[in-house]
Amino acid sequence: MIGEWLEAHRAGREMIIPAVEELEVGSRLREIVEPQGIKSLITIPMLHHSQLIGFIGFDSVRQHHCYTEKEKKLLWLYSEMLVNIHEREKAIANIVYERERAESANRAKSQFLANMSHEIRTPLNGIIGFTELLQDTQLDEQQQEFVKTINQASNLLYGIVNDILDFSKIEAGKLELVSDSTSLVQIIQHLSNLFTPKARNRGVDLQFDLQLDGHELIETDELRFTQVLVNLINNAIKFTYTGLVRVAIKCIGVHRRFVDFSIVIEDTGIGMDEELIHRLFRPFEQADSSTARVFGGTGLGLAISQRIVNAMGGKIMVESAPGVGSKFFFNLSFKRVLSANVLNSQASINETSVPSLRGKRILIAEDVRLNRELLGHWLTRTQCEIVYAENGQEAVDCALEQDFDLILMDLQMPLLDGFDASKRITANRPDIPIFALSAAISELDMARSKECGMRRHLPKPISRSDFYAAIAEELFKKRQK
């Protein structure tokens, strides 16, 4: 009987027993239901895509019952509802499981990228830093070319590392725009200083056309906006053998609080066909493998730039044709800034490239000898007194026993890391400013360094000019107080 029952359910039929006592004496089904006092019984299969996943039973225990067609329909409807609930719970469980797997994979990827970034940035800091120092020594023409090549290769590697980390951050939805007052003229001046020598060496005429209508000062994320322009200008020069690259920023609308600009970067380079334009902003895309070999790069620059411009409220558009050149353009609205106080204060900080820190004492907490020596060379030029610590515990001991005007703290050190060392120092000597100087640059690392009492988080590698500017800003501010 039980086998017959299951076969009926697999076929999509209900089973009805009007009177249990009429079942064959000694049958397995009667032995199960009769001791429960059941008089009549109906069971409805639970089917999902014609597959039997279970059944539900309804019984009468006080008297016999004849199940009507209306009751059967209601019971079938109830069965279908239970199947839907069951499948929904399974689907939700699968979604949760897959989401947890994806989040776990994303965490592993982020941790891997962070670790790789740290391992690459640490030696790169020494390479770039000592190359800058070497450029200041007496070199013959060939040696200068060698040093220049090392510097270019190091900066290329640095750019690739940053591209990969930036894209990972954007993909994780962690791109945050930090707006502040800035000058479009100063941004363009920086870009001109950066790219004019490169363009000249390639025989390319780099032109800048500013039509700001008096609206030089804006509020935006200067770092990200500049990053977009750097990517677009660098690509334009890279893919132009001869002719010109033109960068134009034009005011196209003024409102009470905002001002609109059009930004155009165009070149007379190799150009692109429609097929390439359609996949241009996909990550890791380049024209073809030969383009990657000839021109280099990760294929992430344009994808990153598009995401940044999107976050700012715009969209990069492209017009191009093979052998004619390319034109990248987009519009953005910036908040107007009516005061130049911020810009003037920034300019005063940067007036002296090597600040005079005579009489100041600075503690360098760094376990990597190469980085200790580099920081020592840089600080020696400021005429300050330098004390070294090779691990976090030494840094704590020095800070509690001596007076310092500034502590430069690496984060990953033996015995005691920079985070815990800073906590202990800040708890006892809150008057000593601490700067994190580390290749660990994730948002989590930066937030944690702030929680531990560090006033700034300087990334490795860092240029001499940025290093001097950060120290001068802190110590000059302290002096004014």
Secondary structure, DSSP 8 states (H G I E B T S, - for coil): -HHHHHHHHHTT--EEES-GGGS-TT-HHHHHHGGGT--EEEEEEEEETTEEEEEEEEEESSS-----HHHHHHHHHHHHHHHHHHHHHHHHHHHHHHHHHHHHHHHHHHHHHHHHHHHHHHHHHHHHHHHHHHHTS---HHHHHHHHHHHHHHHHHHHHHHHHHHHHHHHTT------EEEEHHHHHHHHHHHHHHHHHHTTEEEEEEEE-TT--EEEE-HHHHHHHHHHHHHHHHHT-SSEEEEEEEEEEEE-SSEEEEEEEEEE-SS---HHHHHTTTSTT--S-HHHHHHH---S-HHHHHHHHHHHTT---EEEEETTTEEEEEEEEEEEE----HHHHHHHHHTS-SS---TT-EEEEE-S-HHHHHHHHHHHHTTT-EEEEESSHHHHHHHHHHS--SEEEE-SS-SSS-HHHHHHHHHHH-TTS-EEEEES--SHHHHHHHHHTT-SEEEESS--HHHHHHHHHHHHHHHHH-
